[in-house]
Amino acid sequence: WSAPGNNTAETAYAYPAVFNGIKLRCVITDVNGNKVISDEVTYSLKQEIKITEQPVSQIYVKGQKITSKVVATGGGLKYQWEYRLPKDSGWTKWSAPGNNTAETAYAYPAVFNGIKLRCVINDIYGNKVISDEIVLRQIENDEWELPIM
């Protein structure tokens, strides 16, 4: 190893991405040539959270199961969907199935017409990003049918 500090008790180095996953250890030698080897550590590159696919607003028929998803990259991601009804001023944590996954599916009742959803994504480094908010709008069954020509 030829990085600065390679022959000292402490080393500091700006590791490039190519070194992600590299294993390091220290060999300590005394004046008599006796050696001890430290435990091995693994260098892990801290990755930013990046949303690569945002959720999409949708139109649904009452009782229809709607799937909303977000796609993101990063380290150790945790998801929490939040919702806001038209009458609400703030966001509430979603507790429906899939509320803590990248994809949630739910059959929305009429009272949720106009509901807004978003996903809060956290990583193992304490970083947080929030997806775009989407709107889910309900229509009646007869509005869904195409007119006869």
N, C-alpha and C positions, 0 to 999 in steps of 0.2 A: 504494500500500500504506500503510495507516495503522496498522499494529500498532506496539507499543512497540519502539524500536530500529530503525525503518525508515530512519533517516538516520545510522546508525552502522556501524562495520565488523563488528559482531556483533549478531545479533538472537536473541531467545528468545521463543517464542510457544507456547502450549498449543493446538495445532491441533485443532479439532473434527473428527469423522468425515467431515463433508461435504467437507473439504479433502483427503481421501485421493486421491493421484494428482496433486495440484497441483504445478506446476513453478515454481521460484523461480530468480531470478538477481539479481545486484547491478550497478547502474550506478554507476560511480565517476567523479565530475567534479572536475577540479582548478580552481584559481582562475582560469585562463584559459578555462574552458569546455570543455576537452578531455575526452572521455569514453572510458572503456574499460568493457567489459561482461564480467562473470564468466561462467564456464561455468554451464550450467543444471543444477539438481539437481531430483530428484523426491522429494516427500514421500510416504512410504508409512506407512500406519497399521499399527502393530503389533497383530496380531489374536491373541487367545487361542486355544488349541486347544480345541475343543469337540466332544465325541463326541455325535453326534445319533442314532446307531443302534448299540446294543451287539450284540456277537455273541451267539448263542443256543445253549444246550446242545442236543444231538441224540442220537438213538438210531440206530444203523446196523447193517447186516448185514455180516459179515466180507467185506472186499474192495470194499464199496460206496464210491464216491467221495462224500465229504462236503465241502460248501463252507461255509466260515466267513467272515463278513465283518464289518467295522466301517465306519461312516460317520462322518467327522469334517470339521470346517471349521477353517481356520487358514491360516497362510502357509508355503508350501513344506514340506508335510508329508512325513515319511519314516516308514515302517512297519517294524516288526520283530515277527513272531510269535514267541512263546515257548511252550514246553510243559513240563509236569511230569507224569511217570508216577506212579501211585499209590505206588510204593516210594521215590520221590525226595523230598528235602527242599527242594530249590531249583529255580529255573527255568533252562531251557536254551534258547539261541537255536535256533529252528526253521530247518532248512536245506532243507526240501522246497520244490518249486516254489511260487511265490507268497509265500514267506516275508517278502518286503520290499514287499508290496503290500497294499492294503486288503482284498483277498479272496484266500483260499487254498483250494485244493481238493486233496484227497488221499484215496487208498484205504487206509484204516487196517487193518493186519493185527491178528490176535487179541491180540498182545502189547501193543497200545495200548489195550485195553479199560480204560475209566476215565481215560483221558488228560485232563489239563486244558490248556486253551489260553487265552492272552490276547495282546493286541496292545499293544506299546509304541509310542507315536506321539511323534515329535520334530518340532519346527518349526525354521525358519531362525534363530529368535531364541534357541535353546537351551532352550526350554521342553519339558517332557515330561509326557504323561499316559498312564495305563495303563487299558486297557479292563477291563470286568468279566471275571472268569475263567469259562470254560464247561467243562462236562464232556461228553465223548463216550463213550457206553456202547454196547457191542456186544451184540446178541442173535443167537441161532441162527436159521436160516431157518425152522425149524418153529415157533418162538415168534412169528414175525411173522404167520403165517396166522391168520385168524379162525376160531373154532370153527363147526362145522356145526350149525345149529339144527333 
